[in-house]
Amino acid sequence: MRHIKLLCLLTAGLFLALSASAASLDRPLMGPALPPLRFTPGGNTTLALDIDGIVTAEQLLWTANTTGTNYEESAVTVSGGIAYIGSCATHGSGHNQLFAVNIADGAILWSYDTGPGYVGPVIDGDTVYLGTCTHGYYPDDEHLYAFNRTTGHLRWSIPVYGGIAESIQTDATKLYFGTGFYNTTIMAVNKADGSIAWTYPTDNDVGPNKPMLKDNTLYVAFWKNYGIGHLYKVNATTGQAIWTVSLSSGPWDNSITADGDGRLFLAIYADSTMNAYRDSDGGLIWRKPLHGAPLSFNAYHNGHVFIADTSGYVYCFNATDGTEIWETQVGSDCDISSPTLSGGLLFIGTRDGPDGAYLALDENTGEILWRYPIGASVTAPPSIVGGTMYCGSDGWNLYAFDFGTGGGDWLRHRYDSCNTAYSPIGLAQWQFIRASCTTQSGVITCVLDNTYDHDVHNITLQLPFPAYWYDENGGLLAANTSQYTLPYMTAEQSRTLRITYIPMIVVTITRPANGVYVADTKVLPFRVPLAFGHLQVEAQATPSQMIDKVEFKLDGLTICSTSTPPYQFLWTQRSFGPHTIKAVAYSGNVTASAELRIWKFF
């Protein structure tokens, strides 16, 4: 997206040359026909097994087909059992709509054609607000909308020249935002009817930066002439500037946050830095270099600032002095997807095309705890509400994962007064499916635990090689396949699976037992098998569906071969003394055998 947005600067005011400029985009403006809207209820859980380690996975509740294929930036906002997400078609095929989705099953409740909505809708009471932006292509066709949150009825809309490229802030009576392109402006709009309360012209070029509303003060950043950035502190009541400072370079798709102790935080795209400023006058406190340019929003929690960059790194800095606490590379690119914290976890997505994935990291150490690949990029930031993670993707789908019992209470994702990306309540309990595996003598033993307080269905286990899957009693579950799906696990249930590279077959001689047999009838107990006359010999081989045949050998010579259970033969040969009976089971090139010492007379 950064290439497209930079290109928009070059095309400003040159609409006659727009078609020629569009040809140079790295993503087409026109795409294939849109697939029909759909949702997939039920979901599943997938674990890529570590044959000598522990892995966890969360329950995928559902996927809803609501998003654009090329660049889904909108965060998800949730309230009253409904999730809201915007979609856009500026960078390729998409819906250009606001969607309301039932969080119980992913069903689409209503939608409205708005034009391209990049950032998340904002919920305020029974109203949901959405701004649109064409990134400079059609500045006269960009709007701010207010809808009835439940019915989707349009309450009002107003044109916003240059569009709203980033989020809207709100207080009791007004909405606040910065316009996206062309002589950018800071604006305040009355919530009741969309009338303009005040405007503050900035004379900058672009403003795709997330503003912050704190203590009746609005903080907004803009970019002018590529290398110049400005940060503004404006009185939210009057629209008058309190201070304005120049930045080291131009911010782009970044956010302003605060720690409540006099510090503001802003990452700057153009010079790949994370920065802290004094709230009192905008003076720089510290600056730290990043591996790549940041397009994500930053998050503040417990004295730490978190940010991601386009080289795929996630960082944790000390908010006071900028000391790096940890950094973890989660992929090759993190775009708008941003650190989202809840219950000691940090959630984020990677924009890695077919290798794109959702991840959960330990907030304190940066250790990757969970990774869920989706086969498409994740550009949007995750949202955590009620123990569920919601996030859109560049692969047409909105995903919902169950992470816990529902302690999260972050209804507006990043649109609270300080732009925090932390759920103050958090998850009551991080629940998951866990697989703990060990390998010994070619047998992989995996203990599966369902820590959820409810049944989980469709648990798919994956290995990087074809294998044979058995229950703990040796019963065959699946043969010569790299994955097996458990239909369900009940709440807090444990199960043991045994997995082998080659078939794990077992054969036992079940008859005769210890005792005295006369004419094939057991008449007396004895310490060894002792037979007088003819005798029926039987064997059992499991798993039966994998057994090709069973051979019986008498003192090393094959005397019977059978491929149909029950595996048995009638021993009528006269003899006097001890003998060895051996049963050999075959499954392809794999064999198993059992022996029995027996005495036979006549």
C-alpha positions as CSV (number, residue, x, y, z in Angstrom):
1,M,0.0,0.0,0.0
2,R,2.8,2.4,0.7
3,H,3.8,2.5,-3.0
4,I,0.2,3.3,-4.0
5,K,-0.1,6.0,-1.4
6,L,3.1,7.7,-2.4
7,L,1.9,7.5,-6.0
8,C,-1.2,9.4,-5.0
9,L,1.0,12.4,-4.1
10,L,2.4,12.5,-7.6
11,T,-1.0,12.3,-9.1
12,A,-2.5,15.1,-7.0
13,G,-4.1,17.7,-9.4
14,L,-3.2,15.7,-12.5
15,F,-6.5,13.9,-13.1
16,L,-6.1,14.0,-16.9
17,A,-3.0,11.8,-16.5
18,L,-4.7,9.5,-14.0
19,S,-5.1,6.6,-16.4
20,A,-1.5,6.7,-17.4
21,S,-0.4,6.8,-13.7
22,A,-2.7,4.0,-12.8
23,A,-0.8,1.7,-15.2
24,S,2.3,2.1,-13.1
25,L,0.6,0.8,-9.9
26,D,1.9,-2.4,-8.5
27,R,-1.7,-3.5,-7.9
28,P,-4.4,-3.2,-10.6
29,L,-7.2,-0.8,-10.1
30,M,-9.6,-3.2,-11.7
31,G,-9.8,-6.8,-10.6
32,P,-11.7,-10.0,-11.3
33,A,-15.5,-10.3,-10.7
34,L,-16.4,-10.3,-7.0
35,P,-17.2,-13.6,-5.5
36,P,-20.6,-13.9,-3.9
37,L,-20.9,-13.0,-0.2
38,R,-20.9,-16.0,2.0
39,F,-20.0,-17.2,5.5
40,T,-18.7,-20.4,6.9
41,P,-20.1,-21.3,10.3
42,G,-18.7,-23.9,12.7
43,G,-15.0,-23.2,11.9
44,N,-12.2,-25.5,12.9
45,T,-9.0,-25.7,14.8
46,T,-5.7,-26.6,13.1
47,L,-2.5,-27.7,14.8
48,A,0.8,-28.2,13.0
49,L,2.3,-30.9,15.3
50,D,5.8,-30.6,16.6
51,I,6.9,-34.3,17.0
52,D,9.1,-33.4,20.0
53,G,7.4,-30.4,21.5
54,I,4.2,-28.5,22.4
55,V,2.0,-26.5,20.1
56,T,-1.3,-24.7,20.8
57,A,-4.1,-23.5,18.6
58,E,-7.3,-21.5,19.0
59,Q,-10.8,-22.3,17.8
60,L,-11.7,-20.7,14.5
61,L,-15.4,-19.8,15.1
62,W,-16.3,-18.7,11.5
63,T,-15.1,-16.8,8.5
64,A,-17.3,-14.2,6.7
65,N,-16.7,-13.2,3.1
66,T,-16.8,-9.4,3.4
67,T,-13.5,-7.9,2.4
68,G,-11.5,-6.8,-0.6
69,T,-8.9,-9.0,-2.1
70,N,-6.0,-6.6,-2.3
71,Y,-5.9,-4.4,0.8
72,E,-8.3,-4.9,3.7
73,E,-7.2,-2.2,6.2
74,S,-10.4,-1.8,8.2
75,A,-10.3,-2.8,11.8
76,V,-13.4,-4.5,13.2
77,T,-15.5,-2.8,15.8
78,V,-18.0,-4.8,17.9
79,S,-21.0,-3.8,20.0
80,G,-24.3,-5.5,20.9
81,G,-23.5,-8.8,19.2
82,I,-22.6,-7.2,15.8
83,A,-19.2,-6.7,14.2
84,Y,-18.7,-3.9,11.8
85,I,-16.0,-3.7,9.0
86,G,-15.4,-1.5,6.0
87,S,-14.1,-2.6,2.7
88,C,-12.6,-0.9,-0.3
89,A,-11.9,-1.4,-4.0
90,T,-9.4,1.4,-4.5
91,H,-6.4,-1.0,-4.8
92,G,-8.2,-3.8,-6.6
93,S,-11.5,-5.6,-6.6
94,G,-13.6,-5.1,-3.4
95,H,-17.0,-4.2,-2.2
96,N,-16.8,-0.5,-1.2
97,Q,-19.3,-1.2,1.6
98,L,-19.8,-1.1,5.3
99,F,-20.8,-4.5,6.6
100,A,-22.6,-5.5,9.8
101,V,-21.9,-9.2,10.8
102,N,-23.6,-11.4,13.4
103,I,-20.8,-12.4,15.8
104,A,-22.6,-15.7,16.6
105,D,-22.1,-17.2,13.1
106,G,-20.6,-14.7,10.7
107,A,-23.9,-14.1,8.9
108,I,-24.1,-10.7,7.2
109,L,-27.0,-8.7,8.8
110,W,-26.8,-5.6,6.5
111,S,-24.5,-3.7,4.3
112,Y,-24.4,-0.2,2.7
113,D,-22.6,1.1,-0.4
114,T,-20.3,3.8,1.0
115,G,-17.3,4.0,-1.2
116,P,-13.9,2.8,0.0
117,G,-13.7,2.6,3.8
118,Y,-10.1,1.9,4.8
119,V,-10.2,2.2,8.6
120,G,-12.5,0.7,11.1
121,P,-16.0,2.1,11.7
122,V,-16.5,4.0,15.0
123,I,-19.4,3.0,17.3
124,D,-21.0,5.6,19.5
125,G,-24.2,4.5,21.3
126,D,-26.6,3.3,18.7
127,T,-24.8,5.0,15.8
128,V,-21.9,3.7,13.7
129,Y,-19.7,6.2,11.8
130,L,-17.5,5.6,8.8
131,G,-15.3,7.8,6.7
132,T,-14.3,7.1,3.1
133,C,-11.2,8.0,1.1
134,T,-10.2,7.3,-2.5
135,H,-6.5,8.3,-1.8
136,G,-6.6,11.3,-4.0
137,Y,-8.4,9.8,-7.0
138,Y,-11.8,11.3,-6.5
139,P,-11.7,13.9,-3.7
140,D,-15.2,15.2,-4.5
141,D,-16.7,11.8,-3.9
142,E,-15.6,11.2,-0.3
143,H,-17.9,11.3,2.7
144,L,-18.5,10.9,6.4
145,Y,-21.5,8.6,7.2
146,A,-23.7,8.0,10.3
147,F,-25.9,4.9,10.4
148,N,-28.3,3.3,12.8
149,R,-26.1,0.6,14.2
150,T,-28.8,-2.1,14.3
151,T,-30.8,-1.5,11.1
152,G,-28.2,0.1,8.8
153,H,-30.5,3.1,8.2
154,L,-28.5,6.1,7.0
155,R,-29.0,9.0,9.4
156,W,-26.9,11.5,7.6
157,S,-23.8,11.9,5.4
158,I,-21.6,14.9,4.5
159,P,-19.0,15.3,1.8
160,V,-15.4,15.5,3.0
161,Y,-13.0,16.8,0.3
162,G,-9.8,14.7,0.4
163,G,-11.5,12.0,2.4
164,I,-10.9,10.5,5.8
165,A,-7.9,8.2,5.4
166,E,-7.6,7.3,9.1
167,S,-9.7,7.1,12.1
168,I,-12.4,9.3,13.6
169,Q,-12.3,10.4,17.3
170,T,-15.5,11.2,19.2
171,D,-16.6,12.8,22.4
172,A,-20.1,13.6,23.8
173,T,-21.1,15.9,21.0
174,K,-18.6,15.9,18.1
175,L,-16.5,13.8,15.8
176,Y,-12.9,14.7,15.0
177,F,-10.6,13.8,12.2
178,G,-7.9,15.0,9.7
179,T,-8.6,15.0,6.0
180,G,-6.5,12.7,3.9
181,F,-5.3,14.6,0.8
182,Y,-4.9,18.1,-0.7
183,N,-4.3,21.0,1.7
184,T,-5.3,18.8,4.6
185,T,-7.6,20.1,7.3
186,I,-8.4,19.2,10.9
187,M,-12.2,19.1,11.4
188,A,-14.8,18.8,14.1
189,V,-18.3,17.8,13.1
190,N,-21.5,17.7,15.2
191,K,-22.7,14.2,15.8
192,A,-26.3,15.0,15.7
193,D,-26.5,16.2,12.1
194,G,-23.0,16.3,10.6
195,S,-22.8,20.0,10.6
196,I,-19.3,21.5,10.8
197,A,-18.3,22.8,14.2
198,W,-14.9,24.1,13.2
199,T,-12.0,23.6,10.8
200,Y,-8.3,24.1,11.1
201,P,-6.3,24.3,7.8
202,T,-2.8,22.8,7.9
203,D,-1.5,23.4,4.4
204,N,0.0,19.9,4.3
205,D,-0.3,17.4,1.5
206,V,-1.5,14.2,3.1
207,G,-2.8,13.0,6.5
208,P,-3.3,9.3,6.7
209,N,-2.3,9.3,10.3
210,K,-4.4,8.2,13.3
211,P,-5.3,11.2,15.5
212,M,-5.7,11.2,19.3
213,L,-8.3,12.9,21.5
214,K,-7.2,13.4,25.1
215,D,-8.3,15.8,27.7
216,N,-10.4,17.9,25.3
217,T,-7.3,18.2,23.1
218,L,-6.8,16.8,19.6
219,Y,-3.4,15.6,18.3
220,V,-3.0,15.1,14.6
221,A,0.1,14.5,12.3
222,F,0.5,15.3,8.6
223,W,3.1,15.0,5.8
224,K,4.2,17.8,3.4
225,N,6.6,17.6,0.5
226,Y,7.7,14.0,1.2
227,G,10.3,14.8,3.8
228,I,8.6,17.2,6.1
229,G,6.1,16.2,8.9
230,H,4.1,18.3,11.3
231,L,2.4,17.4,14.6
232,Y,-0.4,19.6,15.9
233,K,-2.0,20.0,19.3
234,V,-5.4,21.6,19.0
235,N,-8.1,22.7,21.5
236,A,-11.1,20.4,20.8
237,T,-13.6,23.0,21.8
238,T,-12.4,26.0,19.8
239,G,-10.3,24.5,17.1
240,Q,-7.3,26.8,18.0
241,A,-3.8,25.4,17.9
242,I,-2.0,25.0,21.2
243,W,1.4,24.2,19.5
244,T,2.8,22.9,16.3
245,V,6.1,21.2,15.8
246,S,8.1,19.9,12.8
247,L,8.9,16.2,12.8
248,S,12.1,14.5,11.6
249,S,10.2,13.3,8.5
250,G,6.8,12.4,7.2
251,P,4.5,10.0,9.1
252,W,2.2,7.7,7.1
253,D,-0.4,5.3,8.4
254,N,1.0,5.8,11.9
255,S,-0.8,6.7,15.2
256,I,-0.4,9.0,18.1
257,T,-0.7,7.5,21.6
258,A,-0.1,8.8,25.1
259,D,1.0,7.3,28.4
260,G,-0.7,9.7,30.8
261,D,2.6,10.9,32.2
262,G,3.3,13.7,29.7
263,R,4.6,11.6,26.8
264,L,3.2,11.2,23.3
265,F,4.3,8.4,20.9
266,L,4.5,8.5,17.1
267,A,6.3,6.2,14.7
268,I,7.5,7.9,11.5
269,Y,7.3,6.0,8.2
270,A,9.7,8.1,6.1
271,D,12.8,7.7,8.4
272,S,11.9,4.4,10.0
273,T,11.9,5.6,13.6
274,M,9.8,5.3,16.8
275,N,9.6,8.5,18.7
276,A,8.5,10.0,22.0
277,Y,7.5,13.7,22.5
278,R,6.7,16.0,25.4
279,D,3.0,16.6,25.6
280,S,3.6,20.1,27.0
281,D,5.4,21.5,23.9
282,G,6.0,18.7,21.4
283,G,9.7,18.5,22.1
284,L,11.5,15.3,21.2
285,I,12.3,13.0,24.2
286,W,13.8,10.0,22.4
287,R,14.1,8.5,18.9
288,K,14.8,4.8,18.1
289,P,15.6,3.4,14.7
290,L,13.6,0.4,13.3
291,H,14.6,-2.3,10.8
292,G,12.0,-1.1,8.3
293,A,9.5,1.7,7.7
294,P,6.5,1.5,10.1
295,L,3.0,1.6,8.7
296,S,1.4,0.1,11.8
297,F,-0.2,1.9,14.7
298,N,1.7,1.8,18.0
299,A,0.3,0.6,21.3
300,Y,1.0,1.6,24.9
301,H,0.7,-0.6,28.0
302,N,2.3,-0.9,31.4
303,G,5.2,1.5,30.6
304,H,6.0,-0.1,27.3
305,V,5.4,1.1,23.7
306,F,4.8,-1.5,20.9
307,I,5.2,-1.0,17.2
308,A,5.7,-3.2,14.0
309,D,7.5,-2.4,10.8
310,T,7.4,-3.4,7.1
311,S,10.4,-5.7,7.6
312,G,8.2,-7.9,9.7
313,Y,9.6,-7.0,13.2
314,V,7.5,-6.3,16.3
315,Y,9.2,-4.2,19.0
316,C,8.7,-3.4,22.7
317,F,10.3,-0.2,24.0
318,N,10.5,1.3,27.4
319,A,8.2,4.3,27.3
320,T,10.4,6.5,29.5
321,D,13.8,6.3,27.8
322,G,13.2,4.3,24.6
323,T,15.3,1.3,25.7
324,E,14.4,-1.7,23.6
325,I,12.9,-4.5,25.7
326,W,12.6,-7.0,22.9
327,E,12.1,-7.4,19.2
328,T,10.7,-10.4,17.3
329,Q,10.5,-10.9,13.5
330,V,7.1,-12.5,12.9
331,G,7.2,-12.4,9.0
332,S,8.6,-10.5,6.1
333,D,6.1,-7.6,6.3
334,C,3.7,-6.0,8.8
335,D,1.6,-3.4,7.1
336,I,-1.3,-1.7,8.8
337,S,-1.8,-4.7,11.0
338,S,-0.7,-3.5,14.4
339,P,0.1,-4.7,17.9
340,T,-3.2,-5.4,19.8
341,L,-2.8,-6.4,23.5
342,S,-5.1,-8.4,25.7
343,G,-4.5,-10.6,28.7
344,G,-0.7,-10.7,28.4
345,L,-0.9,-11.5,24.7
346,L,0.0,-9.4,21.6
347,F,-1.9,-10.1,18.5
348,I,-0.8,-9.1,14.9
349,G,-1.0,-10.2,11.3
350,T,1.6,-10.5,8.6
351,R,1.3,-9.2,5.0
352,D,3.2,-12.1,3.5
353,G,0.9,-13.1,0.6
354,P,0.4,-16.8,0.6
355,D,2.4,-17.0,3.8
356,G,0.3,-14.5,5.6
357,A,-0.8,-15.4,9.1
358,Y,-2.3,-14.3,12.4
359,L,0.0,-14.5,15.5
360,A,-0.1,-14.2,19.2
361,L,3.1,-13.2,21.1
362,D,3.9,-13.1,24.8
363,E,3.6,-9.4,25.7
364,N,6.5,-9.5,28.1
365,T,9.0,-11.5,26.1
366,G,8.0,-11.3,22.4
367,E,7.9,-15.1,22.2
368,I,5.6,-16.4,19.4
369,L,2.9,-18.5,21.2
370,W,0.6,-19.2,18.3
371,R,0.5,-18.8,14.5
372,Y,-2.4,-19.4,12.2
373,P,-1.6,-19.2,8.4
374,I,-4.5,-18.2,6.2
375,G,-2.9,-18.4,2.7
376,A,-3.3,-14.6,2.2
377,S,-2.0,-11.3,3.6
378,V,-3.2,-9.8,6.7
379,T,-3.1,-6.0,6.4
380,A,-5.8,-5.1,9.0
381,P,-5.2,-4.8,12.7
382,P,-6.8,-7.4,15.0
383,S,-9.6,-6.5,17.5
384,I,-10.2,-8.3,20.8
385,V,-13.7,-8.3,22.2
386,G,-15.3,-10.7,24.7
387,G,-12.6,-13.3,24.4
388,T,-12.7,-13.3,20.6
389,M,-10.2,-12.0,18.1
390,Y,-11.7,-10.5,14.9
391,C,-9.6,-9.5,11.9
392,G,-10.1,-9.0,8.2
393,S,-7.7,-10.3,5.5
394,D,-6.7,-9.6,2.0
395,G,-8.2,-13.0,1.1
396,W,-11.9,-11.9,1.1
397,N,-12.6,-13.2,4.6
398,L,-13.2,-11.8,8.1
399,Y,-12.0,-14.3,10.7
400,A,-13.2,-14.8,14.3
401,F,-11.1,-16.9,16.8
402,D,-12.2,-18.0,20.2
403,F,-9.4,-17.2,22.7
404,G,-11.0,-17.4,26.1
405,T,-13.9,-17.2,28.4
406,G,-14.7,-13.6,27.5
407,G,-13.1,-11.1,29.8
408,G,-12.2,-8.7,27.0
409,D,-14.0,-5.4,26.9
410,W,-12.5,-3.4,24.0
411,L,-15.5,-2.4,22.0
412,R,-14.1,0.3,19.8
413,H,-10.6,-1.0,18.8
414,R,-8.1,1.8,19.1
415,Y,-10.7,4.6,19.1
416,D,-10.8,5.3,22.8
417,S,-9.4,8.6,24.0
418,C,-5.7,7.7,24.1
419,N,-5.6,5.4,21.1
420,T,-4.5,2.6,23.4
421,A,-4.4,-0.9,21.8
422,Y,-4.9,-2.6,25.1
423,S,-8.0,-4.3,26.5
424,P,-8.0,-3.1,30.1
425,I,-9.9,-6.2,31.4
426,G,-8.2,-8.7,29.1
427,L,-9.0,-12.3,28.7
428,A,-10.3,-14.1,31.8
429,Q,-8.5,-17.2,30.7
430,W,-6.5,-18.0,27.5
431,Q,-8.1,-21.2,26.3
432,F,-6.7,-23.4,23.5
433,I,-6.2,-26.8,22.1
434,R,-2.7,-28.1,23.1
435,A,-0.7,-31.0,21.6
436,S,2.3,-32.3,23.6
437,C,4.3,-34.8,21.5
438,T,7.3,-37.0,22.2
439,T,9.0,-39.5,19.9
440,Q,10.6,-42.8,20.9
441,S,11.6,-45.8,18.7
442,G,9.7,-44.4,15.7
443,V,6.4,-43.9,17.6
444,I,5.1,-40.3,18.1
445,T,2.9,-40.0,21.2
446,C,0.8,-36.9,21.3
447,V,-1.3,-35.9,24.3
448,L,-4.1,-33.6,23.2
449,D,-5.8,-31.3,25.8
450,N,-8.9,-29.2,25.2
451,T,-8.7,-26.4,27.8
452,Y,-11.9,-24.7,26.6
453,D,-15.0,-24.8,28.8
454,H,-17.0,-26.1,25.9
455,D,-16.8,-28.8,23.2
456,V,-14.6,-28.1,20.2
457,H,-15.3,-29.7,16.9
458,N,-13.2,-30.4,13.8
459,I,-9.7,-30.4,15.2
460,T,-7.3,-31.0,12.3
461,L,-3.8,-32.2,13.2
462,Q,-1.0,-31.8,10.5
463,L,2.4,-33.3,10.0
464,P,4.9,-32.5,7.2
465,F,4.9,-36.2,6.1
466,P,2.4,-39.0,5.6
467,A,1.9,-41.1,8.7
468,Y,-0.3,-43.7,10.4
469,W,-2.6,-42.4,13.1
470,Y,-3.8,-44.6,16.0
471,D,-5.8,-44.2,19.2
472,E,-4.1,-45.0,22.5
473,N,-5.3,-48.6,22.3
474,G,-3.7,-49.1,18.9
475,G,-6.9,-48.7,16.9
476,L,-6.2,-47.3,13.4
477,L,-7.7,-43.8,12.8
478,A,-6.1,-42.9,9.5
479,A,-3.5,-44.5,7.2
480,N,-0.7,-42.9,5.1
481,T,-1.9,-39.3,5.4
482,S,-0.3,-36.1,6.6
483,Q,-3.4,-35.0,8.5
484,Y,-6.1,-36.3,10.7
485,T,-9.3,-34.5,11.9
486,L,-10.8,-35.3,15.3
487,P,-14.5,-34.9,15.0
488,Y,-14.7,-33.3,18.5
489,M,-13.2,-33.1,21.9
490,T,-15.5,-32.5,24.9
491,A,-14.8,-29.7,27.4
492,E,-11.5,-30.1,29.3
493,Q,-10.9,-33.5,27.7
494,S,-7.5,-35.2,27.1
495,R,-6.8,-37.7,24.4
496,T,-3.7,-39.7,23.4
497,L,-2.8,-40.5,19.8
498,R,0.1,-42.6,18.6
499,I,1.6,-41.9,15.2
500,T,4.1,-43.9,13.2
501,Y,6.0,-43.5,9.9
502,I,5.2,-47.1,8.9
503,P,2.1,-49.1,9.9
504,M,2.0,-50.2,13.5
505,I,0.5,-53.7,13.3
506,V,0.2,-56.2,16.1
507,V,-0.4,-60.0,16.0
508,T,-1.1,-62.3,18.9
509,I,-1.8,-66.1,19.1
510,T,-5.1,-66.2,21.0
511,R,-5.7,-70.0,20.9
512,P,-4.6,-72.4,22.5
513,A,-4.2,-70.9,25.9
514,N,-2.4,-72.7,28.8
515,G,-4.2,-76.0,29.5
516,V,-4.8,-79.5,28.4
517,Y,-6.7,-80.0,25.2
518,V,-8.3,-83.3,24.1
519,A,-9.7,-83.5,20.6
520,D,-9.7,-79.6,20.4
521,T,-11.5,-79.2,23.7
522,K,-9.9,-77.8,26.8
523,V,-10.4,-80.2,29.7
524,L,-7.9,-79.2,32.4
525,P,-5.8,-76.2,33.4
526,F,-2.1,-76.6,32.9
527,R,1.0,-74.4,32.9
528,V,1.6,-74.7,29.2
529,P,-0.5,-75.6,26.1
530,L,-0.7,-79.5,25.9
531,A,-2.8,-81.1,23.1
532,F,-3.9,-84.6,22.4
533,G,-5.2,-85.1,18.9
534,H,-6.2,-82.4,16.4
535,L,-6.2,-78.7,17.6
536,Q,-7.5,-75.4,16.2
537,V,-4.9,-72.6,16.3
538,E,-6.1,-69.0,16.1
539,A,-4.4,-65.6,15.8
540,Q,-5.6,-61.9,16.0
541,A,-4.0,-59.2,13.9
542,T,-4.8,-55.5,14.2
543,P,-5.6,-53.1,12.8
544,S,-7.6,-55.6,10.7
545,Q,-8.2,-53.1,7.8
546,M,-4.4,-52.9,7.2
547,I,-3.6,-56.7,7.4
548,D,-2.9,-58.3,4.0
549,K,-2.5,-61.8,5.3
550,V,-1.4,-64.0,8.3
551,E,1.0,-66.9,7.9
552,F,1.3,-69.8,10.4
553,K,4.6,-71.5,10.7
554,L,5.3,-74.8,12.5
555,D,8.9,-75.2,13.6
556,G,9.9,-72.6,10.9
557,L,8.0,-74.1,8.0
558,T,4.9,-72.3,6.6
559,I,1.9,-74.6,6.9
560,C,-1.0,-72.1,6.4
561,S,-1.6,-68.6,4.9
562,T,-4.9,-66.8,5.2
563,S,-6.0,-63.2,4.3
564,T,-9.5,-63.3,5.9
565,P,-10.2,-63.1,9.6
566,P,-10.6,-64.9,11.8
567,Y,-7.0,-66.1,11.2
568,Q,-6.9,-69.8,12.0
569,F,-5.8,-73.3,10.9
570,L,-6.7,-76.8,12.1
571,W,-3.5,-78.7,13.2
572,T,-4.1,-82.4,12.4
573,Q,-0.5,-83.6,11.8
574,R,0.5,-86.4,14.2
575,S,3.4,-85.5,16.4
576,F,5.0,-86.3,19.8
577,G,6.7,-83.6,21.8
578,P,7.3,-79.9,21.9
579,H,6.8,-77.6,18.9
580,T,6.9,-73.8,18.1
581,I,3.9,-72.2,16.4
582,K,4.6,-68.7,14.9
583,A,2.0,-66.3,13.4
584,V,3.3,-63.6,11.0
585,A,1.1,-60.7,10.0
586,Y,1.9,-58.7,6.8
587,S,0.9,-55.1,5.9
588,G,2.7,-54.2,2.7
589,N,6.4,-54.5,3.5
590,V,5.8,-54.3,7.3
591,T,5.5,-57.5,9.4
592,A,4.7,-58.4,13.0
593,S,5.0,-61.9,14.6
594,A,4.1,-63.8,17.7
595,E,5.3,-67.3,18.9
596,L,3.9,-70.0,21.1
597,R,5.6,-73.1,22.6
598,I,3.2,-76.1,22.6
599,W,3.3,-79.8,23.4
600,K,1.3,-82.1,21.1
601,F,0.8,-85.9,21.1
602,F,-1.0,-87.9,18.5
